[in-house]
Amino acid sequence: MKNKFNDNRLAEEFDLIVLTDDAHADAGFPVGSLGTLTYSYTGKDRPLYAEFTSGEATRELAVGIDGFRVLNIKQPRDLSIVTAYLKKQRRGFAL
């Protein structure tokens, strides 16, 4: 059965995603970067858009339909990706 976790065309705004390619590595967002979809699939080979944060910079970037996957935090594998990202981000902030 198709769903947003196995078919990116079904991804929705505010879905948490992880980049699966290095298309945005030059902008500071390599494979494995987490982001949030801001515009979902529009069809006709137009890109989706997602917001990414690195340090204090936040950027909205066009992502290709095959350049990411939606994370399912109910799955241990995906939850561990989110947890690792949050731990890494926390190191940059003094508590």
Phi and psi in degrees as GROMACS dihedral restraints (atoms count N, CA, C in turn):
[ dihedral_restraints ]
;  ai    aj    ak    al  type     phi  dphi    fc
    3     4     5     6     1   -77.7    20    10
    4     5     6     7     1   139.8    20    10
    6     7     8     9     1  -151.7    20    10
    7     8     9    10     1   177.5    20    10
    9    10    11    12     1   -67.0    20    10
   10    11    12    13     1   -15.3    20    10
   12    13    14    15     1   -84.6    20    10
   13    14    15    16     1   -14.9    20    10
   15    16    17    18     1  -127.3    20    10
   16    17    18    19     1     1.4    20    10
   18    19    20    21     1  -144.3    20    10
   19    20    21    22     1   103.5    20    10
   21    22    23    24     1   -60.9    20    10
   22    23    24    25     1   -20.4    20    10
   24    25    26    27     1   -66.3    20    10
   25    26    27    28     1   -16.4    20    10
   27    28    29    30     1   -98.3    20    10
   28    29    30    31     1     2.4    20    10
   30    31    32    33     1   -63.4    20    10
   31    32    33    34     1   150.2    20    10
   33    34    35    36     1  -123.9    20    10
   34    35    36    37     1   160.3    20    10
   36    37    38    39     1   -55.9    20    10
   37    38    39    40     1   142.8    20    10
   39    40    41    42     1    76.6    20    10
   40    41    42    43     1     4.4    20    10
   42    43    44    45     1   -70.6    20    10
   43    44    45    46     1   140.4    20    10
   45    46    47    48     1   -81.4    20    10
   46    47    48    49     1   129.0    20    10
   48    49    50    51     1  -126.8    20    10
   49    50    51    52     1   162.4    20    10
   51    52    53    54     1  -127.7    20    10
   52    53    54    55     1   135.5    20    10
   54    55    56    57     1   -71.8    20    10
   55    56    57    58     1   138.9    20    10
   57    58    59    60     1  -112.8    20    10
   58    59    60    61     1     5.0    20    10
   60    61    62    63     1  -142.6    20    10
   61    62    63    64     1   172.7    20    10
   63    64    65    66     1   -98.6    20    10
   64    65    66    67     1    26.3    20    10
   66    67    68    69     1   -59.2    20    10
   67    68    69    70     1   -25.5    20    10
   69    70    71    72     1  -115.4    20    10
   70    71    72    73     1    19.0    20    10
   72    73    74    75     1   -61.5    20    10
   73    74    75    76     1   -37.7    20    10
   75    76    77    78     1   -64.6    20    10
   76    77    78    79     1   -24.7    20    10
   78    79    80    81     1   -88.7    20    10
   79    80    81    82     1     2.0    20    10
   81    82    83    84     1    94.3    20    10
   82    83    84    85     1    13.7    20    10
   84    85    86    87     1  -127.7    20    10
   85    86    87    88     1    82.4    20    10
   87    88    89    90     1   -77.7    20    10
   88    89    90    91     1   177.9    20    10
   90    91    92    93     1   -51.4    20    10
   91    92    93    94     1   138.7    20    10
   93    94    95    96     1    95.2    20    10
   94    95    96    97     1    -8.6    20    10
   96    97    98    99     1   -69.8    20    10
   97    98    99   100     1   140.6    20    10
   99   100   101   102     1   -97.5    20    10
  100   101   102   103     1   145.7    20    10
  102   103   104   105     1  -152.8    20    10
  103   104   105   106     1  -179.9    20    10
  105   106   107   108     1  -126.7    20    10
  106   107   108   109     1   128.6    20    10
  108   109   110   111     1   -64.4    20    10
  109   110   111   112     1   135.3    20    10
  111   112   113   114     1  -110.6    20    10
  112   113   114   115     1   -27.0    20    10
  114   115   116   117     1  -136.9    20    10
  115   116   117   118     1   127.3    20    10
  117   118   119   120     1   -87.9    20    10
  118   119   120   121     1  -172.9    20    10
  120   121   122   123     1   -57.9    20    10
  121   122   123   124     1   128.2    20    10
  123   124   125   126     1  -108.3    20    10
  124   125   126   127     1    -1.1    20    10
  126   127   128   129     1    78.3    20    10
  127   128   129   130     1   178.5    20    10
  129   130   131   132     1    52.5    20    10
  130   131   132   133     1    38.1    20    10
  132   133   134   135     1    60.5    20    10
  133   134   135   136     1    20.2    20    10
  135   136   137   138     1   -82.5    20    10
  136   137   138   139     1   150.4    20    10
  138   139   140   141     1   -76.3    20    10
  139   140   141   142     1   163.7    20    10
  141   142   143   144     1   -94.2    20    10
  142   143   144   145     1   167.7    20    10
  144   145   146   147     1  -126.3    20    10
  145   146   147   148     1   143.1    20    10
  147   148   149   150     1  -139.9    20    10
  148   149   150   151     1   151.6    20    10
  150   151   152   153     1  -102.8    20    10
  151   152   153   154     1   132.9    20    10
  153   154   155   156     1  -126.8    20    10
  154   155   156   157     1   148.7    20    10
  156   157   158   159     1  -125.5    20    10
  157   158   159   160     1   133.7    20    10
  159   160   161   162     1  -138.0    20    10
  160   161   162   163     1   113.4    20    10
  162   163   164   165     1    64.6    20    10
  163   164   165   166     1  -123.4    20    10
  165   166   167   168     1   -99.1    20    10
  166   167   168   169     1    -3.0    20    10
  168   169   170   171     1   -91.3    20    10
  169   170   171   172     1   134.5    20    10
  171   172   173   174     1  -122.3    20    10
  172   173   174   175     1   131.1    20    10
  174   175   176   177     1  -134.3    20    10
  175   176   177   178     1   144.6    20    10
  177   178   179   180     1  -102.3    20    10
  178   179   180   181     1   124.7    20    10
  180   181   182   183     1  -125.5    20    10
  181   182   183   184     1   149.7    20    10
  183   184   185   186     1   -76.3    20    10
  184   185   186   187     1   132.2    20    10
  186   187   188   189     1  -120.7    20    10
  187   188   189   190     1   137.9    20    10
  189   190   191   192     1   -73.2    20    10
  190   191   192   193     1   157.7    20    10
  192   193   194   195     1   -60.1    20    10
  193   194   195   196     1   -25.8    20    10
  195   196   197   198     1  -105.3    20    10
  196   197   198   199     1     8.0    20    10
  198   199   200   201     1   -95.9    20    10
  199   200   201   202     1     8.5    20    10
  201   202   203   204     1  -156.4    20    10
  202   203   204   205     1   173.2    20    10
  204   205   206   207     1  -143.5    20    10
  205   206   207   208     1   149.3    20    10
  207   208   209   210     1   -78.5    20    10
  208   209   210   211     1   133.8    20    10
  210   211   212   213     1   -86.0    20    10
  211   212   213   214     1   140.1    20    10
  213   214   215   216     1  -113.4    20    10
  214   215   216   217     1    99.0    20    10
  216   217   218   219     1   -69.3    20    10
  217   218   219   220     1    -3.8    20    10
  219   220   221   222     1   -81.6    20    10
  220   221   222   223     1    -8.7    20    10
  222   223   224   225     1  -101.2    20    10
  223   224   225   226     1   130.0    20    10
  225   226   227   228     1   -53.4    20    10
  226   227   228   229     1   -39.9    20    10
  228   229   230   231     1   -61.0    20    10
  229   230   231   232     1   -46.9    20    10
  231   232   233   234     1   -72.1    20    10
  232   233   234   235     1   -36.6    20    10
  234   235   236   237     1   -62.6    20    10
  235   236   237   238     1   -37.3    20    10
  237   238   239   240     1   -66.5    20    10
  238   239   240   241     1   -32.7    20    10
  240   241   242   243     1   -64.4    20    10
  241   242   243   244     1   -45.5    20    10
  243   244   245   246     1   -65.2    20    10
  244   245   246   247     1   -43.8    20    10
  246   247   248   249     1   -61.1    20    10
  247   248   249   250     1   -45.4    20    10
  249   250   251   252     1   -61.9    20    10
  250   251   252   253     1   -40.5    20    10
  252   253   254   255     1   -63.4    20    10
  253   254   255   256     1   -44.8    20    10
  255   256   257   258     1   -65.2    20    10
  256   257   258   259     1   -38.6    20    10
  258   259   260   261     1   -63.0    20    10
  259   260   261   262     1   -41.5    20    10
  261   262   263   264     1   -64.7    20    10
  262   263   264   265     1   -42.8    20    10
  264   265   266   267     1   -65.5    20    10
  265   266   267   268     1   -38.3    20    10
  267   268   269   270     1   -62.5    20    10
  268   269   270   271     1   -35.0    20    10
  270   271   272   273     1   -59.1    20    10
  271   272   273   274     1   -26.4    20    10
  273   274   275   276     1   -82.4    20    10
  274   275   276   277     1    -4.8    20    10
  276   277   278   279     1  -119.5    20    10
  277   278   279   280     1   136.3    20    10
  279   280   281   282     1   -82.0    20    10
  280   281   282   283     1   133.9    20    10
